[in-house]
Amino acid sequence: MQDGSLRAYPLREEGLSEGALKDYWYLNVHDNDNGQIWGICCSHDDRCLITCGGDGNIFTFDFLSEEEVPKEQKVTIPPPRKGLEKEKATEDIKDPDAHTIEEHQQKKEHERKMKEAEEKKNKKREELNALRQDFVSLLQKNQELPKHMQLHRDEFEMDRRIYEELDRQTLQRIQLVQKQLAWEHEKQFIGLQKLQTKFRDSLEFTLTVHAIQSNHQISTYSLLTVSEKYARDKKQEDSKGAVLKEKLTALKEAEQEEISRETSPVHRGSVSFENEAERLKTPDVQKPTTRYIESRRQKIRRLIEKYDALKAKIMKRRAEWHELYKSKPRHSHENSKDTEEIKEARENIGCYRLKSATDYTLTEDERINTEKKMMQLAILEDLIHETKVNMNKEIVSLRDLKVSTIDEIKSLVKEVKSIQANLDVSERLPIPPVPQLHPDEVPEKIVECSSEVLLKFKEEQEAEAKREEPLEGCPSSRAFRHVFLQTPPEEEGDAMAQAADASAVVTGEQEAFGMEKVEPTEMELEILKREKIKNLYLQETLIKKINTLVINFDAELRLLRHKKLKMDVQMKSADLRCITCCEELLILKKLATHEDLLEEQICALINKQEDMHSKLKSHLAQMEDKKCEIVMLEEREKALYASFEASLGENNEFADVLTDILKKEVEYVEKEDVGRKGGEQNENEEEVDEKPDLKTDEENSGSESIVFDDAVCPEGCSEDLFLNTLQLRQQRIGIEKALEEEKKAAAVLRKEYNALAMKAKEIETSLDRTNRELEAFQWEKLHKMNELDVVVPLRLHQVQCLVDGEMPSDFSQTLVFTNQSLQYLKKRIVDLRNEKIMQRETHKKAKEQHKQLLQDKKEMEMEIQGLEERCNSLMMEKFGRLVDFEAVQVHSVNIPMEQMKVRIMEKEYEHFVELKEWEERIVVLQHQLTKLTRENTSKLHQLNRFCLEKHQLETELESLTTGQGGEFEGTRSADIKETARLESRLMHMTCEVALLREEIS
């Protein structure tokens, strides 16, 4: 029982024995560690056992009677069967459709369940039928009662919420079915859409609208959709055009921004300083330091404004001078307006030479290739398609007008019939027939179908599938087509119903008149007469309105028909133009390969030419650099000789000797060798292998007998002067050597430049030759395209080339001009004559103006020169020298230094405020620290007190446990409670001590 387990032993009648306690039930229900069983007892009726444990759980167990105790069952092994060898073996089931034993059992179980379900359903049906019969009998009894005693049908309803619940369940079932069929519905819908896009959407119906009173009719164009390739090419061209427009607009905007930046420069420093001043604005209540800083800032701002005003004034004056000098025309100046007019005239005048002529030239824009021709063909087809679509829309709107007219006529006919019902038969006018729509006016109904037609078609298909022999033809499809093409029967039914209503009204009135044959009074006769006149007027006006509607519709149809006939002529000429374009496209495709080769050659030659130009430019730059270096070396050499002459002075007796030493050729010792050998410089100078120049010695001395040693200073000559001469000689040799190397490099660059120039000329000649070949090929291509026959529809009054007043039989030598081009040429001849006269007059005026301007220029130059001399003289009198006033105005104030001073003052003030804040924070933190130390000391005193109490309690607890433990053998409940209380108090105290330690730490 210590581990929370329980044992139950079954008792026998024989009594207790060792063998009887072998069998038991072991029940482990309580907790193994803390669930020791404290109490066991039976219930008041001795049928249950109750246990309670230390884990706080209570369990109940039922007692079993002797009959309910399960008895041990021993397995009896049956004896073996005899005669098995004589029995016939069972045959295996070979039928593949036969059920296995498991399947047979499952089928049998399923049939049993279905039978039980059917029995339950039948029982429910019988109950429902009995309830229905009872309800019907109640209704009959209610009907048999008097009316004041009968109950209303709503009172038989027990609860209306039942019907609402049934409706809700029905709606839920419908929604569930819709959800289950949603995927199938979407699948069938997508399939229908695919079929429509493949067959019906690509199909454009030919619509024919018939006139009502005449035989005129108008049909729509049978259109073909524009090919995807042409549409894609057109989109690409449109996108390219849009991109070019965007680039042009961006370039224009960039140019405008640059111009605005140049014309209106802004002083960035002043702007930034002003922004900082605005950002660092102080509040309304300011301290003296901030007031001083603000005053300095205001002063600097005024200085900056003054400086900006002066600079803006100077820049404005410079811009005015710049614009003035910019507007000054050069000697080779051409008027931009005249050049634009000349360019426009050259571009728009056109080349009116024969295209078959050898001197006919084509510009790059006029050259035709395969892509341009395909785009022309695509645009032409697009225009044809768009025009036909617009005409088809007008015809469809005319059909809609006819439908609305028919509806209006029907309503008017109905009104006329209602009016004629009040008139005599002799006074009735014939009603115009109501026009009907022809089947070819609504061709879209061929592909429309309703659910009834689909069900009928399905039934016919099923019936046809059930037939043993297929019949010839397809009656179902004929019936299906008949249902589509037949006119809607609803309108006929409506007309029949209207006629029946009208006849019923007439017969009703006749019967009324027949029954009442009382003579009317004079007032009634007058009223009837007025109504009769009114009805006759309304009848006549309505019939006239019907006829007017019909006539107006026929007039609209005839106008549209006339417009379509004109368009047919235009479409025919456009179709001929398409045929010509296709033939030209075939020719261009044949010649495209050779043209592409020539263009590739030209592109390759242009790239080579650009590379050559870049190389030539680089070589020219290098040659210029070499020339500059050679000039610098020559100047250094001249400067060296000038310094040598200056070191000699005047009338120096050793001048000739030192000059010969300077000009003598020796080996050049570089600076690196000199630096490497260091202190051995004097010895190296003595050991240098000298190579005297005989020619210079002969020229200087005039005799071969005079020989001197340049390693030894001559007697009487200054040692410093001799050493300086030697150093200058070494420098001269280095300069001459470098000059020789530079000249060699320049010669090499010149040779390379000449070779590259020769190559560039060869590339240019080959490029010109290839361009000529391309022009010849273009002319040949144009000649082949000109050989094509082009159909131009002309009228007789358009033919101007008459021979003796008659039409020529041969038109091969004639030209075809448009009226616009011919009128333009005639107008241009007159304009050129007038323009020539105007140009002569303007030229005379320009000459006179030029003379006057030259005279004014001379006078202005003289006046400017006089003013400049006067200004310079005044400057010399006042300042003693010439002064640049603009520089003085600009550099009068050092604005950046003033700004830095103000910033330093601001930073000092900010640091002062920040230090003050930190001092205040330190004082606050010191107060907090003292407060915390006081709290910690109080907590420590409290902790000491708690420790003493704890020690006292522990001693009391030990005395209680040792003094009273031996008096009682068992554990009493009071002691247990007391120990538990003391333990809990001790735990509480330890927790408080731990919390106090945490707070102190």
KAVENKA-V148158 format. One line per field, one symbol per residue. ss: DSSP state (H for helix, E for strand, - for the rest). phi: phi as a letter, one per 20 degrees, with the letter a starting at -180 (. if undefined). burial: I if it has 16 or more other C-alpha atoms within 10 Angstrom, else O. A space follows every 10 residues. Layout:
BEGIN
ss=???
phi=???
burial=???
END
This chain:
BEGIN
ss=----EEEE-- ---------- ----EEEE-- ------EEEE EE-----EEE EEE----EEE EE-------- ---------- ---------- ---------- HHHHHHHHHH HHHHHHHHHH HHHHHHHHHH HHHHHHHHHH HHHH------ --HHHH---H HHHHHHHHHH HHHHHHHHHH -HHHHHHHHH HHHHHHHHHH -------EEE ------EEE- -------HHH HHHHHHHHHH HHHHHHHHHH HHHHHHHHHH HHH----HHH HHHHHHHHH- -------HHH HHHHHHHHHH HHHHHHHHHH HHHHHHHHHH HHHHHHH--- -----HHHHH HHHHHHHHH- ---------- ---------H HHHHHHHHHH HHHHHHHHHH HHHHHHHHHH HHHHHHHHHH HHHHHHHHHH ---------- --------HH H-HHHH---- HHHHHHHHHH HHHHHH---- ----HHHHHH HHHHH---HH HHHHHHHHHH HHHHHHHHHH HHHHH----- -HHHHHHHHH HHHHHHHHHH HHHHHHHHHH HHHHHHHHHH HHHHHHHHHH HHHHHHHHHH HHHHHHHHHH HHHHHHHHHH HHHHHHHHHH HHHHHHHHHH HHHHHHHHHH HHHHHHHHHH HHHHHHHH-- ----HHHHHH HHH--E---- HHHHHHHHHH HHHHHHH--E ---HHHHHHH H--------- --------HH HHHHHHHHHH HHHHHHHHHH HHHHHHHHHH HHHHHHHHHH HHHHHHHHHH HHHHHHHHHH HHHHHH---- -----HHH-- -EE--EE--- --------HH HHHHHHHHHH HHHHHHHHHH HHHHHHHHHH HHHHHHHHHH HHHHHHHHHH HHHHHHHH-- ----HHHHHH ----HHHHHH HHHHHHHHHH HHHHHHHHHH HHHHHHHHHH HHHHHHHHHH HHHHHHHHHH HHHHHHHHHH HHH------- --HHHHHHHH HHHHHHHHHH HHHHHHHHHH -
phi=.femecdcdf edffoebfff efebddcdde ffeddffebc beffeldcdd cccfendccd ceedfffeff efdefdefff fdmffeffff efedffefef ffffffffff ffffffffff ffffffffff ffffffffff ffffffffdf efffffffbf ffffffffff ffffffffff efffffffff fffffffede ffedfedcdd fedcefbbdf feedffffff ffffffffff ffffffffff ffffffffff fffcfcefff fffffffffe feffedegff ffffffffff ffffffffff ffffffffff fffffffffe fefcffffff fffffffefm defffeffef ddfffefdcf fffffgffff ffffffffff ffffffffff ffffffffff ffffffffff fedfffeeef effffdffff ecffffeebd ffffffffff ffffffffdf efncffffff ffffefffff ffffffffff ffffffffff fffffddeff efffffffff ffffffffff ffffffffff ffffffffff ffffffffff ffffffffff ffffffffff efffffffff ffffffffff ffffffffff ffffffffff ffffffffff ffffffffme lefeffffff ffefecfeef ffffffemfe ffffffeffe cfefffffff enbeeeccde edfffnefff fffgffffff ffffffffff ffffffffff ffffffffff ffffffffff ffffffffff ffffffffed ecfceffeed eedlmcffed dfedcddeff ffffffffff ffffffffff ffffffffff ffffffffff ffffffffff fffffffedn aeceffffff efcefgffff ffffffffff ffffffffff ffffffffff ffffffffff ffffffffff ffffffffff fefdfefdfe eeffffffff ffffffffff ffffffffff f
burial=OIIIIIOOOO OOOOOOOOOO OOOOOOOOII IOOOIIIOOO OOOOOOOOOO IIIIIOOOOO OOOOOOOOOO OOOOOOOOOO OOOOOOOOOO OOOOOOOOOO OOOOOOOOOO OOOOOOOOOO OOOOOOOOOO OOOOOOOOOO OIOOOOOOOO OOOOOOOOOO OOOOOOOOOO OOOOOOOOOO OOOOOOOOOO OOOOOOOOOO OOOOIIIIII IIOOOOOIII IOIOOOOOOI OOIIOOOOOO OOOOOOOOOO OOOOOOOOOO OOOOOOOOOI OOIIOOOOOO OOOOOOOOOI OOIIOIIOOI IOIIOOIIOO IIOOOOOOIO OOOOOOOOOO OOOOOOOOOO OOOOOOOOOO OOOOOOOOOO IOOOOOOIII OOIIIIIIII IIOIIOOIIO IIOOIIOIIO OIIOIIOIII OIIIOIIIII IIIOOOOIOO OOOIIOOOII IIIOOIOOOO OOIOOOIOOI OOOIOOOOOO OOOOOIOOOI OOIIIOIOOO OOOOOOOOOO OIOOOIOOOO OOOOOOOOOO OOOOOOOOOO OIOOIIOIIO OIIOOIOOII IOIIOOIIOI IOOIOOOOOO IOOIOOIIOI IOOIIOOIOO IIOOIOOIOO IIOOIOOIIO OIOOOIOOIO OIIOOIOOII OOIOOOIOOI IOOIOOOIOO OOOOIOOIII IIIIIIOOOO OOOOOOOOOO OOOOOOOOOO OIOOOOIOOO OOOOOOOOOI IOOOOOOOOO OIOOIIOIII IIIIIOOOIO OIIOOIOOII OOIOOIIOOI OOIIOOIOOI IOOIIOIIIO IIOOIOOOOO OOOOOOOOOO OOOOOOOOOO OOOOOOOOOO OOOOOOOOOO OOOOOOOOOO OOOOOOOOOO OOOOOOOOOO OOOOOOOOOO OOOOOOOOOO OOOOOOOOOO OOOOIOOIIO OIOOIIOOOO OOOOOOOOOO OOOOOOOOOO OOOOOIOOIO OOIOOIOOOI OOOOOOOOOO OOOOOOOOOO OOOOOOOOOO OOOOOOOOIO OOIOOIOOOI O
END
